[in-house]
Amino acid sequence: MTQKKKRILVIAGICFAVYFIAIFFVASAVLTRMAPEKLAEFLGRPVAVEKIRANPLTLSVTVYGLEIKDKNKTDPFVRFEKLYVNAEAWSLIRRGLVLKRVLLEKPEIHVARLSGATFNFSDLLAGEKEEENPAEEKSPAEPFGFAVANISVVDGTVVYRDLPFGKTHTISPINWQVPFISNFIRHRNRKLEPALTLSVDGATLSVDVQTKPFKNSMETVVDMALSGVSIPRYTAYMPKDRIGFQVEQGDVDITTQISFYKENDRSVVTVQGQAAIVDLDVKDREGDGLFTLPRLAVTVLPSVVTESRLHVGEVQVQSPILSVIRQADGVINLAGLVISGEAAATADENTLLAETETVAETEEDGQASPQADVAESEQASETVPPGQPAEAAEPDPPAVADAPEEDTSEPFVVDVDRFVLTGGTARFVDFAVAGPEDGPVENAISDLNVTVAPFTTAPEKESRFDVSALINGAAPLNVSGQMVLTPLSVESDVRLSDVALAWGQPYLPDNVRLVINDGRAAVSGHLSLAAAKEGQISATVTGEAGVKDFATSDPEKGESFLRWSDFTLDGIKVSTPPLRVNVDSIAFTDLAQQVVVFEDGATNIARIFISPETPAEPADHAPEAAEPKDTGASVTPIQIGRFLMNNTELKFADRSVDPHYATRLTLTDLKVTGLTSEDFKAADVMAKGTIDGYAPVRITGAINPLGTDLFMDLDVKLSNMEMVPLSAYTGKYIGRAIEKGKMDLDLQYDIQQKVLSADNHILLDQFTLGNTVESPEAMNLPVGLAVALLKDRKGVIDVNLPVSGRIDDPEFRVGRIVFKALANLITKAATSPFALVGSLVGGGEEMRFIEFEPGWAELDELGRQKLDGVKKLLVERPALKLEILGYADPDADRRALAAIALERTIKAPALEKLGQKGESPDSETLATAILPAGQYDRTLRRIYEKEVEEKPIEGVVVKKADDPTLSIEEMETAIVERRAGAVTDAELGLLAKQRAEKVKDYLLSDETLSPERVFMKAPGNIFKTADGEFAASRVELGVQ
């Protein structure tokens, strides 16, 4: 080597040494001193660096112990132990950045949320502003080339403090590896494979990526695994003013793969993976259990989400438990899960106040609040620009709503191969009603299993489902079928059995005090739903239902009220719209009901079904006029093929009477066929049975209770019913017991257009009243007389009681009307006995009046006809006895007796020739006595002269006897008027007595009647006056 070359080498070595020393020592020292100052000035925070080393030989820079404090100069903000960057000399040749190693050890970042959207670094972002005059768009230049190998972040930490919520989250350790990344052309097809692992509050996350970010296709595959995420840590960020629950426990595990690539400007994103929630426990605000879920697992098969499809392989839900609680005030805990309204607004104010107090506490501790700086910058940004008064600030122009564009995108489709829920439970606890021992009512759905396979939201694609459960551990429920979501279509079979009706006991209305002792319901059927026109849903339900072994009782006495062994509804079909109801058959078997009247007169029905009390209206309150009913309202079409009742027993017991009364109606067969709501059709009715096991009952006819107006045409026949047990009622209400008797009934009831027309045909055989019963409630009715009048010689009473009325009259009661008709019938026996039996004797009430000619006691033809009718009545009514009362007219009979006496005096010679000397001739004899010509006139004038002319009355002018103008009539009238005054009351009494005797003699003229049944009775006053219909000269007949 020449001396020159050696000199050059020495000089180069010295230069290199100087360069190395300058770079390694001088630059490192300068950077160690200057870098913290510049960073602190830029960041507005204290910055410290332990040391910086630059190695010119390896082209590397190492920073040790960098620490940036928070703005309060106390809390840490950013720090790391070591940052190592190693470049390659090839960077100059390749005209790009080439790093062969980047290492960051133990970095720490401390983030704090102060309030709202204000963080401890917000002041660093506040100064960033967009350029007011952005540069004109330029064509994109060739990107700066780089290649970095071996990027590592080791044991990093991120601490996030949420001051308003008082929460701190730590992400540590963070380890990130990037083997190689380059945008050089020759590297663009090389996969970038970064890997990230970290732990967040105990949850671990690992992310492995394979990507070609600088290739046009941007092919990327991301594998991510997240496990042990604690749900309660993050539910704290849910707005407390909006939720009424808290998550006590629960973890989330997720394993997923996301792939992405671009093809012809089309992005394709594919996802797949698994997710699980384990040991979820949710409680309400009071700490009561709300929902638990041991495990929920979802498996997502490869799905191209950019093509609006998600393919779920399986969803597994294991043993969820839902607790539903209704409090005593009726509020259900589920209703409080989401809170809205004024309560939420108040909570918002409280949250804001809490955040402000939290920040204030931070300031009181002597720490500067970054929030204050941010608030100042925000305030400055809201200030009106300089030179412009506040009043000049123009409001924003009103927004103009754009017309909505029609959504032409494909609907997102979710396909689930299999959804499985096993061992589910739903518990219902109700404190609003009283359960056993006054505790809450508890019900549960257990063993809930749901399988949906497959399920899809795709239009016109079918999903199948199968649901099974157990209600209260005893009633199995099964629901299965298929459905289509678009357009909606559901076909489902439902089966439910062994539902204890006693479970519904606590939910009976307060005015229903029925005790349900037994009974199990079952239902099976098919449900069809389909989307119809104009957004309506058409529905059809078919199937059958029934209740077995139903039994109820009176809560006070514990006595049976209503029970049956079987009740069935067969052939049910209900469809809508429009609503139509069809039932093939409704049947009861062994139905038994007991109606009891207790000692106080109340019935068990009234005690079980308590009528609500209607408040009385003020006296001055006039009732409003009732609005006319809309008679044109449509009636829901209802068709019931058959209504059957087999072996029905209806019992009635009355303990308010003494002795107690009890009876039962047993219907061995009741059948109603063809029930319909169509007004022009009626159902046929046929029933047969017995009363008390011996008296046959038969019901036939037609009925339509489902039409607009009730239609009924029924014939009820009852025969051979013993009447002695009814003594309890006859003794109480009429004061007489029943000695014996049987009853037949033939009732015909017709209702049309709300008008009732009924015929109550009653036949009593050998009905005989017994002993007298002392009863304060007995009515003063002539029952004995009525019985005697109505009972024929065979011992039969045959009565017809027609009644009528409008059933829409609020005061209308059938029983009340029948009882009133019967009472009127009995009363009529006393007031109008002959009218009561008029059809029997060929007359009416006029039969009791036997009229006589004034002054005479002789029967005319009409009188004899009436008495013949009375004789027939007494023969047909052997229990009757007849009373005869004679009467006289004080005026007519006096004049008549005087006239008869005058005629008898004048015709005395003729009567003597007829052998009537000294006797009182009858009218016929007196009429046949004829005097010689002129004798009657001469004798009459002598009597007139002697009794009238010779005995003048002061103030009365009379004609002389020899006055040729004086007629026979004038003389007879004048004499009778003088003699009538001399007729005594005794003579009139005798006439009345003779009339009564004449009637009695005629009635007893043969052996038809026995004398023991005919009585003469002295009237209280023998005088009568004519009443316009019957003469006062008469005999009145009475019966008893």
MARFIKE-789187 format. One record per residue (C-alpha): residue in three letters; y, z, x. Coordinates in pm, whole numbers, plus 50000, padded with zeros to 5 digits. Layout:
% MARFIKE-789187
ALAYZX;...
This chain:
% MARFIKE-789187
MET500005000050000;THR503434990850139;GLN506225015350185;LYS508184998149914;LYS505465002449661;LYS505125038849750;ARG508845043549703;ILE508665027549362;LEU505785049549262;VAL507595080649372;ILE510715070949185;ALA508665063048873;GLY506905096148901;ILE510165114248938;CYS511565095648634;PHE508475103448431;ALA508625139748536;VAL512265141148438;TYR511455123448109;PHE508565147248040;ILE510595177848127;ALA513515165247917;ILE511355157647622;PHE508905186347643;PHE511255214047734;VAL514765203247654;ALA514055185047326;SER511695212647213;ALA514305238947282;VAL517035218947112;LEU514905212146809;THR513815248546789;ARG517475258946784;MET519125230946587;ALA516535222746318;PRO516745256446139;GLU520525254646132;LYS520605219745983;LEU517915227645729;ALA519645259845627;GLU522905241245583;PHE521215214245377;LEU519095237345166;GLY521495266045129;ARG518785290145226;PRO517885308745546;VAL515515288645765;ALA513585301546067;VAL511285283046308;GLU509165301246561;LYS509055271046792;ILE508825233346806;ARG506885215147072;ALA507185177747138;ASN504605162047371;PRO505715128147505;LEU502345121747660;THR500435124547335;LEU503355114247115;SER502875145846910;VAL505155171546755;THR504045206546664;VAL506115230446453;TYR505105266946454;GLY506075293946208;LEU508535276045978;GLU509885299345708;ILE512475291445440;LYS513695320945238;ASP514655319844873;LYS518305318544786;ASN518355356044756;LYS517595356345135;THR514735380445077;ASP511875363944892;PRO509885336645066;PHE510345301144947;VAL508425278045183;ARG506565285345505;PHE503645274345716;GLU502005285346034;LYS501635251346198;LEU502515214946140;TYR501015190446385;VAL501855152846383;ASN500325129346643;ALA501575093346660;GLU500145063746845;ALA501995041247083;TRP500695012046882;SER503375020046624;LEU505865000346830;ILE503584970646869;ARG502474970046507;ARG505994974646381;GLY504885003246157;LEU504115039846163;VAL500715048046302;LEU499635084446304;LYS496245094546416;ARG496505130846308;VAL498555151546060;LEU497645188246027;LEU499345214645815;GLU497935249645843;LYS498445277545593;PRO501405263545407;GLU502895285545135;ILE505225275544854;HIS506745301744624;VAL507995288644289;ALA509705310944034;ARG510725302543676;LEU513815322643601;SER514425312943238;GLY513905283243018;ALA513745252743249;THR515525270043536;PHE513565275343858;ASN514355289744197;PHE514735254144331;SER516865240644045;ASP519995242344258;LEU518435217344500;LEU518115192244218;ALA521465198444055;GLY523425178244313;GLU521385146844269;LYS523345120244082;GLU522645084544007;GLU524865058744165;GLU527635048343935;ASN527535012744061;PRO523965005544152;ALA523414977344392;GLU522444943944260;GLU518784938244231;LYS517294922344537;SER514014905844585;PRO511434930744712;ALA511134931045089;GLU507974934045283;PRO506924970645262;PHE507114992145570;GLY503704993645728;PHE501945026045805;ALA498545039345894;VAL497725076245897;ALA494385091345990;ASN492975126145960;ILE495495141845724;SER494585178145663;VAL496125206745472;VAL494235238545553;ASP494305271045355;GLY497455263045166;THR498945285544897;VAL501225280344599;VAL502525311344422;TYR504095305844081;ARG505975334843926;ASP506935332143560;LEU509575359143522;PRO510175355743143;PHE506475360243076;GLY505865384343362;LYS503025362743491;THR502115352943846;HIS499725324643929;THR498275318444271;ILE496735285944391;SER494825294544706;PRO493185283244921;ILE494305247044904;ASN492435223245132;TRP493265186445131;GLN491645160145347;VAL492615123345379;PRO490425105745639;PHE492545074445653;ILE495365057445464;SER497025024545559;ASN498934996745390;PHE498424971945670;ILE496944939645540;ARG493754943045733;HIS493214978045586;ARG494004970645220;ASN490374965245127;ARG489384997745290;LYS488745027045058;LEU491045056645066;GLU488925088145019;PRO491095118944983;ALA489425151844893;LEU491085182544745;THR489705217344683;LEU491655246844558;SER491405278644358;VAL493785286744073;ASP493765322643953;GLY490085324644032;ALA489255290143895;THR488065263944141;LEU489095227544142;SER487685199844355;VAL488915164144347;ASP487255135244532;VAL488975101544517;GLN487895067044622;THR490755042644585;LYS492265010644716;PRO495885017144625;PHE497314988144820;LYS494964962244678;ASN496074942544375;SER493144955744170;MET494074991744263;GLU490435001544228;THR490225039244194;VAL487475064244115;VAL488375100944075;ASP485675127744060;MET487025160943948;ALA485325194243892;LEU487175223943743;SER485365256443677;GLY486155292043579;VAL489555285343418;SER490465316943226;ILE491945307442891;PRO493725340942828;ARG495895336043139;TYR497415304842993;THR497635313742623;ALA500515336042726;TYR502565304042741;MET501965296942377;PRO505035306942174;LYS504315342042051;ASP506675337241761;ARG504525308541638;ILE501025322641669;GLY499315352841522;PHE496305355441750;GLN495405363542108;VAL492615350642328;GLU490825379942486;GLN488235360742681;GLY487065325742753;ASP486525301843042;VAL486745264143070;ASP484575242243294;ILE485245204943334;THR483445178643533;THR484795143543497;GLN485035109743656;ILE487965086543593;SER487925050943716;PHE490755025943711;TYR491284989843807;LYS493624961243718;GLU492494926743628;ASN494874898643529;ASP497654922943439;ARG495194942843234;SER494524978943323;VAL491084992943263;VAL490565030643255;THR487075044743217;VAL486325081543174;GLN483125101543165;GLY482095137043227;GLN481395170743075;ALA483515199242946;ALA482525233742834;ILE484155264742688;VAL482135296442737;ASP482435332042606;LEU485505325242395;ASP486785355942211;VAL489845353541986;LYS491365383341805;ASP494245387241565;ARG497395406641643;GLU495825438941521;GLY492965434641764;ASP490365426541499;GLY487805400341585;LEU488695365641462;PHE486505340241637;THR483855340941909;LEU482145311342070;PRO479475316942333;ARG479425280442435;LEU480935246942348;ALA479775217442556;VAL480955181442533;THR479395152542721;VAL481485120942744;LEU479625089242834;PRO481425060843018;SER484265051142787;VAL486975025142834;VAL489895044342685;THR492285015342744;GLU490214996242490;SER490765024442237;ARG487215037642252;LEU485735071142342;HIS481975075042357;VAL480795110842334;GLY477155115742408;GLU476725150442264;VAL478745179842138;GLN476975213242138;VAL478395243741962;GLN476335275042007;SER476465305441778;PRO480145305441675;ILE481295334941465;LEU484355332941237;SER485715364741077;VAL487915360340770;ILE489675391440642;ARG491735394840327;GLN493945425440340;ALA494695448340047;ASP497925429239981;GLY495985396839944;VAL497075381640277;ILE494265363740463;ASN494205367440839;LEU493815329840888;ALA497135324440710;GLY498895343440988;LEU497545322641275;VAL500605300041263;ILE503985315841192;SER507025296641075;GLY510335301940907;GLU512825330140959;ALA510275351741140;ALA509915325241409;ALA513685321141440;THR514085358641488;ALA511345358241749;ASP513135330041934;GLU516245351541959;ASN514195380942086;THR512515358842350;LEU515875346042473;LEU517205381542491;ALA514115392642685;GLU514565364442937;THR518215373042984;GLU517355409543039;THR514705399743293;VAL517195379543497;ALA519755407243468;GLU517245431943606;THR516725408743901;GLU520435408443971;GLU520705446243940;ASP518125449544217;GLY520695434844453;GLN519255399644461;ALA521315369044405;SER520115349744106;PRO519525312844157;GLN519895310043784;ALA523575318743815;ASP524235289544046;VAL522345266043824;ALA524195278843521;GLU527495272043699;SER526455236743785;GLU525285230843428;GLN528555244243298;ALA530445221443532;SER528455191443417;GLU529395198843057;THR533125201043134;VAL535455174043004;PRO536385149743286;PRO539715156743460;GLY542755141443302;GLN541185139342958;PRO542035166342705;ALA539225182942520;GLU540485169442190;ALA540155133842318;ALA536445136642372;GLU534935112042134;PRO531775121641954;ASP528655101742008;PRO528305072741768;PRO525805078941497;ALA522355067041575;VAL521135037141384;ALA517495039241296;ASP515555008641390;ALA513304993441132;PRO509745005041194;GLU507624978841351;GLU504244971141210;ASP501494986841417;THR499134958641513;SER497194978341773;GLU493514984941727;PRO492695019741595;PHE491235043941846;VAL487505046941786;VAL485495077841868;ASP481715075141875;VAL479615106741896;ASP475895101641947;ARG475075137041839;PHE477015167341723;VAL474995199241703;LEU476135233541585;THR473465260541590;GLY473405296741480;GLY476885297141329;THR478195326341126;ALA481185330840898;ARG481985366140782;PHE484255373740490;VAL485655408940447;ASP487875414840144;PHE489955446540118;ALA491855433539813;VAL488975441639577;ALA486725471939554;GLY483175468239677;PRO480285493039691;GLU481475529039721;ASP485075516439702;GLY484705499340039;PRO485625463240112;VAL483555434239984;GLU481555417640257;ASN479925383440240;ALA478575361140513;ILE477305326540586;SER474695328940859;ASP472205306341034;LEU474705277941003;ASN473285246541160;VAL475155213641155;THR473855180841291;VAL475865148741280;ALA474055119741442;PRO475655096041487;PHE479315100841408;THR481915073541436;THR485465066641329;ALA484885029041343;PRO485595010841017;GLU482575003640797;LYS480275022741033;GLU478025049440892;SER477705085541009;ARG474865108440908;PHE475025145940869;ASP472745174940792;VAL473985210340723;SER471935241440655;ALA472995277640615;LEU472065310640457;ILE474505328340227;ASN474355366040248;GLY470975363240410;ALA469315352440087;ALA470685319839946;PRO469715288440141;LEU472215259740143;ASN471355224340250;VAL473735194840258;SER472715161040397;GLY473815125240366;GLN475905098040520;MET479575088840524;VAL481985061540627;LEU485515071640717;THR487175037640669;PRO487065029040387;LEU486065063840275;SER482555066140140;VAL480285096640111;GLU476745099539982;SER475455135140001;ASP472605156039865;VAL473335192939801;ARG470815220639743;LEU471725257039689;SER469405283739552;ASP468975321339505;VAL472705328239474;ALA472985363639340;LEU475585364139064;ALA476205400939141;TRP478035388939453;GLY480835377939223;GLN481095411839048;PRO484175423439246;TYR486015391139160;LEU485805394138782;PRO489285396838624;ASP490595431838564;ASN490265427438189;VAL486575418638220;ARG484505450138274;LEU481115434238263;VAL478435447738496;ILE476265420338643;ASN472875436338707;ASP470855405738802;GLY470805368138802;ARG470265340939058;ALA471865306939040;ALA470635274239184;VAL472095239439199;SER470875206539336;GLY472565173339312;HIS474055142739467;LEU477725136239545;SER479205101539577;LEU482785095939696;ALA484445062539751;ALA487955050039810;ALA489305033339497;LYS492435013839418;GLU495935027239474;GLY494745054939705;GLN492575071639445;ILE489165086039519;SER486325078739280;ALA483725106139262;THR480375109839089;VAL478285141439081;THR474725141238949;GLY472065167838950;GLU470925199438781;ALA471825236238781;GLY470475268438644;VAL470555306338637;LYS467385327238622;ASP466855363738524;PHE470465369638428;ALA471235404838309;THR474475423238231;SER475355456938082;ASP478125477837934;PRO479905497038214;GLU480365528838011;LYS476995533037842;GLY474905512238078;GLU473295494537783;SER472155458437800;PHE474795433737686;LEU473655398337766;ARG470545385937943;TRP468235356137963;SER465225346038167;ASP466255309938224;PHE469315288238177;THR469235251938285;LEU471585222238296;ASP469565190438344;GLY470765155038393;ILE474335163838490;LYS476615134438560;VAL480335139538614;SER482505110438724;THR486205104738784;PRO488575087238738;PRO488645087738446;LEU486895120738397;ARG483615117938207;VAL480945144638160;ASN477345137838062;VAL474535163338041;ASP471045154437928;SER470035189637834;ILE471365225237819;ALA468675251037756;PHE468435288937726;THR465125307237730;ASP464675343437620;LEU468385348837567;ALA469175383337430;GLN472545397937341;GLN473405431437193;VAL476595439137006;VAL477255476136959;VAL479815493836744;PHE480355528436889;GLU481165560736706;ASP484905555136740;GLY484665520336588;ALA485195501736914;THR482685474937009;ASN481055469437344;ILE482625434737344;ALA486115449937314;ARG485325474237593;ILE483975446837818;PHE486555419937744;ILE489835438537714;SER492565419137538;PRO495875419637726;GLU498575438137539;THR501335415837412;PRO504775431937443;ALA506505436137111;GLU509505414037050;PRO512845429736953;ALA513415431736584;ASP516445409036605;HIS514565383036800;ALA513735353936580;PRO510515336336676;GLU510985301436804;ALA509715273236594;ALA506375261036715;GLU506485226536863;PRO504275201336693;LYS501055195136878;ASP500395161537029;THR497515149836816;GLY497305117937018;ALA496295135437339;SER493165120937489;VAL489975141137492;THR487725141337796;PRO484605121537705;ILE481675146037694;GLN478085137837603;ILE475345164437575;GLY471955150937480;ARG470335183637373;PHE471285220137344;LEU468225242237318;MET467685279437269;ASN464115292737273;ASN463135328137181;THR466685339937130;GLU467255375737020;LEU470615387936895;LYS470865425236831;PHE473485444336638;ALA473815482136636;ASP476455501736447;ARG476805538336542;SER480005543436347;VAL478035547336023;ASP475625574835918;PRO472765568235938;HIS473115544136230;TYR472415508036149;ALA470525483436368;THR469225448436310;ARG468165418236512;LEU468155380836462;THR465335362636639;LEU465625324936672;THR462315310536786;ASP463825276036808;LEU467375262436801;LYS468075226236872;VAL471345206936868;THR470985170136950;GLY473675144337016;LEU476715165337101;THR479695143137179;SER483465144737198;GLU483745113336983;ASP485315122936652;PHE483185099736439;LYS479855114136556;ALA478235147436482;ALA475235164536635;ASP472195174136430;VAL471485211436411;MET468125227736338;ALA467235264036390;LYS464615287636254;GLY463855323936305;THR463695358036139;ILE465775388836082;ASP464045420836190;GLY460855401236234;TYR460125394635864;ALA463065377935686;PRO462985340635758;VAL466205322635856;ARG466715285235868;ILE469835266135975;THR470275228635927;GLY473185204735928;ALA475615187436162;ILE478345199036396;ASN480895184636640;PRO482685211936838;LEU483825188237116;GLY486015164436917;THR489725166436858;ASP489115187236544;LEU486105209036478;PHE483645193536235;MET480875213936076;ASP478505208935786;LEU475885236535802;ASP473415251135555;VAL472105286035635;LYS469215299935434;LEU467955335835450;SER465265350935228;ASN463375383235168;MET465785405935356;GLU465425442835273;MET468675458735160;VAL467825495635194;PRO468965496135562;LEU472405485235440;SER472825519235269;ALA474775529935574;TYR477525505735473;THR477325509135094;GLY477475546835130;LYS480495544835356;TYR482515518935168;ILE481445521934800;GLY480025557234792;ARG476505547734683;ALA473275543334874;ILE470815515434801;GLU467565526234643;LYS465855492734674;GLY466425455534677;LYS465965423434868;MET468475396134943;ASP468385358334972;LEU471345338735108;ASP472185301935087;LEU475415295435278;GLN476975261135292;TYR479935257835525;ASP481945226035566;ILE484905222035806;GLN486855189835824;GLN490405183835943;LYS490795221536002;VAL489985229035637;LEU487085252335554;SER485215248735229;ALA482335273335195;ASP479865282634925;ASN478165316534962;HIS475215317934727;ILE473815353434716;LEU470645363434531;LEU469655400234507;ASP466235409334374;GLN465655443834219;PHE468875456334367;THR469305492434263;LEU471975516934365;GLY470785551134474;ASN472375584834534;THR476075591034550;VAL477425594634903;GLU480565614334980;SER482745592135197;PRO486505593935249;GLU486485556635319;ALA484755547534994;MET486755523234781;ASN487205529634413;LEU485265499434292;PRO483145497033977;VAL480075487434174;GLY477615501733924;LEU479185482233641;ALA479235450733851;VAL475545454933928;ALA474735460533563;LEU476755429933463;LEU475215407533728;LYS471585418933721;ASP469455399533475;ARG466455412633284;LYS464225402533575;GLY466225424333810;VAL467915394933983;ILE471595391934071;ASP472675356334134;VAL476255353034266;ASN478185324034411;LEU481275331834621;PRO483235300534713;VAL485915304834982;SER488325281135150;GLY491175281135396;ARG492665265435705;ILE491055275836031;ASP494295269536222;ASP495965297436023;PRO496375327236262;GLU495535351035976;PHE492375332535878;ARG489105351935915;VAL485905340735742;GLY484495375735711;ARG487735388935571;ILE487885361635309;VAL484275366635200;PHE484745404335176;LYS487895399434972;ALA486065375834736;LEU483275401334692;ALA485785429234626;ASN487525407434367;LEU484155400734205;ILE483425437934175;THR486925445434049;LYS486545418433790;ALA483585437233649;ALA485975463933533;THR488955443233437;SER487245412633292;PRO483535419633257;PHE482895392332999;ALA484735366833213;LEU482375376433495;VAL479315366433294;GLY480995340533075;SER478605312833175;LEU475715333933047;VAL477105340432696;GLY478865307532647;GLY482355321532664;GLY484735342032862;GLU486825373032835;GLU487565364532468;MET484005375432389;ARG485045411932398;PHE487525407432108;ILE486095405731751;GLU488985397131517;PHE489185406731146;GLU491305395430858;PRO494045421130790;GLY492835448230552;TRP489205438130573;ALA486225449730783;GLU484185418330735;LEU482865395731011;ASP483775359330997;GLU481705331331145;LEU483505332531481;GLY482975369931504;ARG479285366231435;GLN479005339231705;LYS480645361831958;LEU478355390631869;ASP475335367931901;GLY476535360332255;VAL476965397332322;LYS473435403832200;LYS472195377232440;LEU474185393032723;LEU472675427032651;VAL469225412032642;GLU469755394332977;ARG471445424733129;PRO469205453633024;ALA471115478433238;LEU474275473333036;LYS475405496032755;LEU477935485232496;GLU480945504132369;ILE482615495232036;LEU486225504531967;GLY487805496931627;TYR491535490731586;ALA494025484631304;ASP497355467231285;PRO499865492831149;ASP501915465830977;ALA499585437930877;ASP496735460630778;ARG499035483030563;ARG500335453630368;ALA496855438730344;LEU495365471330211;ALA498175473629952;ALA497625437329849;ILE493855442129820;ALA494365473729611;LEU496785454929378;GLU494355426029336;ARG491495450429272;THR493605468329003;ILE494495435928822;LYS490895422528839;ALA489275455728741;PRO487975441928404;ALA486385412228575;LEU484895433728849;GLU483435456728586;LYS481645427328432;LEU480265419628784;GLY478935454628814;GLN481605465329066;LYS483135492828856;GLY484325520929084;GLU483275502929400;SER485225485229669;PRO484285448829641;ASP484165426929945;SER486495397629981;GLU483995372929845;THR483345393429532;LEU487005399229477;ALA487675362329507;THR484975353529252;ALA486255378228988;ILE488135355828738;LEU490355368428453;PRO491165350428125;ALA494135327428134;GLY497425345728144;GLN495885379928189;TYR496615381428562;ASP500325373128498;ARG500715398428215;THR499035426528407;LEU501085418628718;ARG504365419728515;ARG503535453328367;ILE502795467628711;TYR505975451628844;GLU508045466228561;LYS506565500628607;GLU506565502928989;VAL509515481529081;GLU511945476728802;GLU511735512228669;LYS511925526829024;PRO514965510429175;ILE515865516229532;GLU519475520929615;GLY520975490229763;VAL518015468129667;VAL518555443029384;VAL515445432329197;LYS514885408428909;LYS513935419728560;ALA510335416228460;ASP511295393428171;ASP513335371028394;PRO511825336328351;THR512715328028714;LEU510595356728853;SER507515341129014;ILE504065356329069;GLU504595355429448;GLU507865374729419;MET506235400929202;GLU503225404429437;THR505485407729739;ALA507705433829578;ILE504745454729460;VAL502905452629794;GLU506015463229983;ARG506375494029754;ARG502635502629784;ALA502325495730164;GLY504515525230236;ALA501995546930060;VAL499045535630280;THR498305564330517;ASP497225564030882;ALA493975579530774;GLU493285549330557;LEU494015526830857;GLY491735548431075;LEU489025544630820;LEU489515507130826;ALA489225506831206;LYS486065527731183;GLN484595504730920;ARG485245475031146;ALA483455491731440;GLU480555500931214;LYS480365465531089;VAL480065452631449;LYS477435478831535;ASP475455471631221;TYR475445434731305;LEU474265440831663;LEU471505463831542;SER470595442631240;ASP467355433331415;GLU465185448631684;THR466735428331964;LEU468735457732088;SER467875494232090;PRO470425517931934;GLU470535537732258;ARG472445509232424;VAL475205506132160;PHE477875532532124;MET480885536131901;LYS483825550032089;ALA486945564731943;PRO489995548432088;GLY492845569432211;ASN495115551331964;ILE493725531231677;PHE496825510431643;LYS497175477431822;THR499845451331812;ALA499225414331833;ASP499495401832193;GLY499955365432108;GLU496345356032188;PHE494235380331987;ALA495045397031653;ALA495635434231647;SER493155437631361;ARG490115437331581;VAL487235454431754;GLU487105456032130;LEU483835456632317;GLY483325474032648;VAL480375475932886;GLN479155502533122;
